[in-house]
Amino acid sequence: MDLNFTQSSSIFMMIILILLLIFKGTSGATFTLINKCGHTVWPGILSNAGSNKLDSTGFELPSGGSRTFQAPPNWSGRFWGRTGCTFDPTTGQGSCATGDCGSNQVECNGAGASPPATLAEFTVASGNQDFYDVSLVDGYNLPMVVDASGGSGACLSTGCVADLNQQCPSELRVGNGQACKSACEAFAKPEYCCSGAYASPAACKPTVYSEIFKSACPRSYSYAYDDPTSTFTCAGAEYTITFCPSSTSQKSARDTTPISSTSTTTSTTNGSAADGSAGSTTGTGEFPFVDNSSWLPNFVTGDSSNTIFSSAFHATLTISTTLFLSLSLIYS
């Protein structure tokens, strides 16, 4: 084998490495929404400011149905479920009893959920850790669990399995129990909204109402600065968002809650002032960098099964093999 071939082989290996890094960084994330409720749910999707819209901003999901979306790298946004919706089959116009986005259509068209609504929030990284949480800061309307699979890191399940509509205090209850308001929405006081003199983690503390939410759903945000036990991270995962989850997801979502050992935070947009959307006004505010070293994942970690990355890898492998064979013929 001559020197030219050796040099070409080194270049060839560098090309493979660069292509793999590029494709890894552009894999984004796959989201699958599943409805295990005994009734139809109309999911809403809001992309934060600066993030591209997904294939839909709102749709009908019958009981037992599912739908998958691909998000690009650096995407951030939220998912929620609307209930009790009625849309005119002729005009397509209508509204929902809970989680309505005010668009008067099945598609939310850039509008957020009207509280109270259970929210699943995501920030998709570019080749690094994703951040995700389930928030009850804007109240609750449906049980919801987020499962991460095929990723690396802790990748724990999170969400709210309990039916808070049945446990909701009368002063927070909506109608006949269709949803449960947050104390902020119900009373509009700074101590409940973490606003004014209470607009900091040191000043804004849990209340008797947020503790009700936290006790029932220990891994979900119960108030705006409930970061240490409510934000989760995973890299290269596929995410499943289940409405009215099964007993398997219920068990994983009740596993030991992680504890953060750092207060370093990364800002994220939560769908109101920053993106101009209607609805959510109390968002969770910040994503901390969670120290995952003190607890173990409840999923087997390994190579990501992300659809785009898998396809890109195969394409890269094919291109690389072709290049190698071509070099071999040239220098043989």
Secondary structure per residue as TSV (DSSP state, phi and psi in degrees):
chain	resnum	aa	ss	phi	psi
A	1	M	-	360.0	127.5
A	2	D	-	-88.1	174.0
A	3	L	H	-63.6	-38.2
A	4	N	H	-60.5	-41.3
A	5	F	H	-66.6	-39.8
A	6	T	H	-61.2	-44.1
A	7	Q	H	-65.0	-40.3
A	8	S	H	-65.1	-37.7
A	9	S	H	-63.7	-38.8
A	10	S	H	-64.9	-42.4
A	11	I	H	-62.8	-41.3
A	12	F	H	-58.7	-43.9
A	13	M	H	-66.8	-36.7
A	14	M	H	-65.8	-37.8
A	15	I	H	-62.9	-43.6
A	16	I	H	-58.6	-47.9
A	17	L	H	-60.9	-45.0
A	18	I	H	-62.9	-44.5
A	19	L	H	-63.0	-41.4
A	20	L	H	-64.0	-41.5
A	21	L	H	-64.6	-40.1
A	22	I	H	-63.2	-48.8
A	23	F	H	-66.4	-35.9
A	24	K	H	-62.0	-38.9
A	25	G	H	-77.6	-10.7
A	26	T	T	-113.2	18.8
A	27	S	-	-77.7	-27.4
A	28	G	-	65.0	-144.2
A	29	A	E	-150.2	150.3
A	30	T	E	-105.6	131.6
A	31	F	E	-117.3	128.5
A	32	T	E	-118.4	122.6
A	33	L	E	-100.6	128.7
A	34	I	E	-124.9	134.6
A	35	N	E	-107.3	105.9
A	36	K	-	-104.3	12.6
A	37	C	S	-73.3	162.9
A	38	G	S	-85.1	14.2
A	39	H	S	-147.3	167.3
A	40	T	-	-70.5	142.1
A	41	V	B	-122.7	143.5
A	42	W	E	-112.2	90.5
A	43	P	E	-62.3	144.8
A	44	G	E	-114.7	148.1
A	45	I	E	-132.8	126.7
A	46	L	E	-123.1	119.8
A	47	S	E	-87.0	134.1
A	48	N	-	-68.3	166.4
A	49	A	T	-56.7	131.6
A	50	G	T	90.7	-6.4
A	51	S	S	-106.1	140.5
A	52	N	-	-68.1	150.9
A	53	K	-	-70.0	148.6
A	54	L	-	-80.7	-174.0
A	55	D	S	-63.9	-20.9
A	56	S	-	-147.2	154.6
A	57	T	S	-111.2	-1.0
A	58	G	B	177.3	140.4
A	59	F	-	-160.0	169.5
A	60	E	-	-93.7	132.2
A	61	L	B	-128.6	101.8
A	62	P	-	-66.9	164.1
A	63	S	T	-57.4	128.6
A	64	G	T	87.2	-4.8
A	65	G	-	-87.4	166.6
A	66	S	E	-149.8	159.4
A	67	R	E	-153.2	140.6
A	68	T	E	-114.7	141.6
A	69	F	E	-129.2	147.7
A	70	Q	E	-109.0	124.2
A	71	A	E	-104.6	141.8
A	72	P	-	-75.6	167.4
A	73	P	T	-58.9	149.7
A	74	N	T	67.7	14.2
A	75	W	-	-76.9	144.0
A	76	S	E	-141.4	147.5
A	77	G	E	172.0	-164.9
A	78	R	E	-143.5	155.5
A	79	F	E	-125.2	147.2
A	80	W	E	-154.6	169.8
A	81	G	E	-112.4	133.2
A	82	R	E	-99.6	144.9
A	83	T	B	-128.2	160.8
A	84	G	S	60.3	38.4
A	85	C	-	-86.0	145.3
A	86	T	E	-134.9	120.1
A	87	F	E	-124.7	131.7
A	88	D	-	-64.7	125.2
A	89	P	T	-65.1	-19.9
A	90	T	T	-89.2	-50.5
A	91	T	T	-93.1	-19.8
A	92	G	-	77.3	2.8
A	93	Q	-	-89.7	150.3
A	94	G	E	170.9	-165.9
A	95	S	E	-155.4	173.8
A	96	C	-	-125.1	151.0
A	97	A	S	-70.9	-38.5
A	98	T	B	-134.1	148.6
A	99	G	S	72.0	12.5
A	100	D	-	-60.1	142.1
A	101	C	-	-103.6	2.4
A	102	G	S	75.6	9.5
A	103	S	S	-82.4	-14.7
A	104	N	S	66.4	18.3
A	105	Q	S	-142.0	168.8
A	106	V	S	-64.6	-42.4
A	107	E	S	-74.8	137.3
A	108	C	-	-84.4	-20.9
A	109	N	T	54.2	45.0
A	110	G	T	89.3	5.7
A	111	A	-	-100.5	148.3
A	112	G	-	-92.2	178.2
A	113	A	-	-76.3	137.1
A	114	S	-	-79.2	123.1
A	115	P	S	-61.1	151.1
A	116	P	S	-85.8	143.2
A	117	A	-	-158.1	138.7
A	118	T	-	-77.1	129.3
A	119	L	E	-119.2	136.7
A	120	A	E	-107.1	119.3
A	121	E	E	-115.5	139.1
A	122	F	E	-137.4	145.7
A	123	T	E	-128.3	112.4
A	124	V	-	-90.2	123.3
A	125	A	-	-83.9	172.2
A	126	S	S	-106.2	86.5
A	127	G	S	82.4	1.4
A	128	N	S	-121.0	-155.9
A	129	Q	E	-74.5	139.0
A	130	D	E	-89.3	153.2
A	131	F	E	-116.0	139.8
A	132	Y	E	-150.9	154.9
A	133	D	E	-159.1	164.4
A	134	V	E	-116.3	125.0
A	135	S	E	-113.0	135.1
A	136	L	-	-111.5	14.8
A	137	V	T	-62.2	-32.7
A	138	D	T	-96.9	21.7
A	139	G	-	92.1	-168.0
A	140	Y	B	-141.6	139.8
A	141	N	S	-135.9	-23.5
A	142	L	S	-143.9	146.4
A	143	P	-	-65.1	140.3
A	144	M	E	-151.8	136.3
A	145	V	E	-130.7	139.6
A	146	V	E	-109.7	123.6
A	147	D	E	-113.9	137.0
A	148	A	E	-111.3	131.6
A	149	S	E	-135.5	151.5
A	150	G	S	75.1	9.3
A	151	G	-	-105.8	-178.7
A	152	S	B	-118.1	146.4
A	153	G	S	113.4	-164.3
A	154	A	-	-68.5	-47.3
A	155	C	-	52.5	44.3
A	156	L	-	-75.8	155.8
A	157	S	-	-76.5	150.8
A	158	T	E	-145.8	163.8
A	159	G	E	145.5	-167.9
A	160	C	E	-131.8	108.3
A	161	V	-	-89.7	-32.0
A	162	A	S	-64.2	150.3
A	163	D	-	-88.4	89.6
A	164	L	H	-69.5	-17.2
A	165	N	H	-64.0	-29.9
A	166	Q	H	-80.1	-25.4
A	167	Q	H	-99.7	-1.4
A	168	C	-	-66.2	128.6
A	169	P	-	-58.8	148.1
A	170	S	T	-58.1	-33.0
A	171	E	T	-73.7	-13.0
A	172	L	T	-107.4	-8.4
A	173	R	E	-71.7	138.5
A	174	V	E	-100.9	125.3
A	175	G	T	54.8	-128.3
A	176	N	T	-93.4	20.0
A	177	G	T	104.1	24.6
A	178	Q	T	-71.4	-25.1
A	179	A	E	-160.1	170.3
A	180	C	E	-129.6	119.6
A	181	K	-	-70.8	158.2
A	182	S	-	-79.7	159.2
A	183	A	H	-64.7	-31.3
A	184	C	H	-61.1	-48.0
A	185	E	H	-66.9	-38.1
A	186	A	H	-71.9	-39.3
A	187	F	H	-114.7	-18.4
A	188	A	-	53.2	41.1
A	189	K	-	-107.2	143.1
A	190	P	H	-55.2	-37.4
A	191	E	H	-66.0	-24.8
A	192	Y	H	-90.6	-26.6
A	193	C	H	-97.7	-3.1
A	194	C	T	54.3	46.9
A	195	S	-	-123.8	172.0
A	196	G	G	59.2	-126.8
A	197	A	G	-68.3	-11.6
A	198	Y	G	-105.1	14.9
A	199	A	-	-85.5	51.6
A	200	S	S	-158.5	154.4
A	201	P	T	-59.2	-32.4
A	202	A	T	-71.2	-34.0
A	203	A	T	-91.1	-32.1
A	204	C	-	-94.9	114.7
A	205	K	-	-116.5	166.2
A	206	P	-	-58.8	148.8
A	207	T	-	-116.2	173.9
A	208	V	H	-59.9	-30.8
A	209	Y	H	-78.2	-43.2
A	210	S	H	-65.9	-31.0
A	211	E	H	-66.5	-31.6
A	212	I	H	-62.3	-45.7
A	213	F	H	-64.8	-43.2
A	214	K	H	-67.6	-37.8
A	215	S	H	-64.5	-39.8
A	216	A	H	-77.2	-33.1
A	217	C	-	-135.5	76.8
A	218	P	T	-63.5	-18.6
A	219	R	T	-98.7	2.9
A	220	S	S	-102.0	152.8
A	221	Y	B	-63.1	128.9
A	222	S	-	-108.9	-21.4
A	223	Y	S	-154.2	172.8
A	224	A	T	-60.9	-31.4
A	225	Y	T	-108.2	30.3
A	226	D	-	-87.2	43.5
A	227	D	-	-69.3	-48.3
A	228	P	T	-56.4	-31.9
A	229	T	T	-108.7	11.1
A	230	S	T	-129.7	-10.0
A	231	T	-	-107.6	137.5
A	232	F	E	-128.6	157.4
A	233	T	E	-132.1	151.6
A	234	C	E	-162.2	153.0
A	235	A	E	-120.4	129.7
A	236	G	S	67.5	33.1
A	237	A	-	-99.5	162.9
A	238	E	E	-102.3	139.2
A	239	Y	E	-113.5	134.1
A	240	T	E	-113.6	125.1
A	241	I	E	-109.7	114.0
A	242	T	E	-113.0	124.9
A	243	F	E	-87.8	134.1
A	244	C	S	53.5	62.5
A	245	P	-	-65.8	162.8
A	246	S	-	-76.5	175.0
A	247	S	H	-65.5	-29.5
A	248	T	H	-64.7	-47.0
A	249	S	H	-67.4	-34.1
A	250	Q	H	-60.4	-41.5
A	251	K	H	-65.1	-46.7
A	252	S	H	-67.0	-32.3
A	253	A	H	-75.5	-12.8
A	254	R	T	-100.0	2.5
A	255	D	S	-62.2	170.6
A	256	T	-	-51.9	132.9
A	257	T	-	-80.0	134.0
A	258	P	-	-71.3	153.8
A	259	I	-	-118.0	131.8
A	260	S	-	-85.1	140.8
A	261	S	-	-111.3	13.7
A	262	T	-	-142.5	151.2
A	263	S	-	-105.0	5.8
A	264	T	-	-64.3	132.4
A	265	T	E	-129.3	156.1
A	266	T	E	-120.4	127.3
A	267	S	E	-70.7	144.9
A	268	T	-	-140.5	153.5
A	269	T	-	-87.9	140.0
A	270	N	-	-123.9	31.4
A	271	G	S	85.5	13.9
A	272	S	S	-121.5	-96.6
A	273	A	T	-62.0	-37.9
A	274	A	T	-67.5	-31.7
A	275	D	T	-114.1	2.2
A	276	G	T	74.8	13.3
A	277	S	-	-85.5	159.2
A	278	A	S	-83.5	165.3
A	279	G	S	100.0	-110.6
A	280	S	-	-55.3	126.7
A	281	T	-	-123.1	-8.8
A	282	T	S	-114.5	-4.0
A	283	G	-	4.6	161.7
A	284	T	-	-76.8	-19.1
A	285	G	-	91.9	-60.0
A	286	E	E	-142.3	152.3
A	287	F	E	-108.4	120.1
A	288	P	E	-84.3	161.4
A	289	F	-	-83.7	107.3
A	290	V	-	-84.6	133.2
A	291	D	-	-80.5	106.4
A	292	N	G	-89.5	3.2
A	293	S	G	-73.7	-19.3
A	294	S	G	-92.3	2.1
A	295	W	S	-146.8	156.3
A	296	L	-	-99.7	149.7
A	297	P	-	-71.7	154.7
A	298	N	S	-102.8	13.2
A	299	F	S	-123.4	152.3
A	300	V	-	-75.5	121.6
A	301	T	-	-90.7	160.1
A	302	G	-	170.9	-151.8
A	303	D	S	-68.7	141.2
A	304	S	-	-69.0	141.4
A	305	S	-	-100.1	16.9
A	306	N	-	-51.1	129.9
A	307	T	H	-59.4	-48.1
A	308	I	H	-66.5	-42.5
A	309	F	H	-62.6	-41.0
A	310	S	H	-61.0	-45.6
A	311	S	H	-64.5	-41.6
A	312	A	H	-64.3	-39.1
A	313	F	H	-62.2	-45.5
A	314	H	H	-63.3	-39.4
A	315	A	H	-64.1	-42.5
A	316	T	H	-62.9	-42.9
A	317	L	H	-61.8	-41.7
A	318	T	H	-63.7	-46.1
A	319	I	H	-62.6	-43.0
A	320	S	H	-64.7	-41.3
A	321	T	H	-62.8	-41.7
A	322	T	H	-61.9	-43.6
A	323	L	H	-62.4	-41.9
A	324	F	H	-63.7	-44.7
A	325	L	H	-64.9	-37.3
A	326	S	H	-65.1	-43.1
A	327	L	H	-64.2	-38.0
A	328	S	H	-63.3	-41.7
A	329	L	H	-67.2	-39.3
A	330	I	H	-65.0	-42.7
A	331	Y	H	-102.0	10.0
A	332	S	-	-80.8	360.0
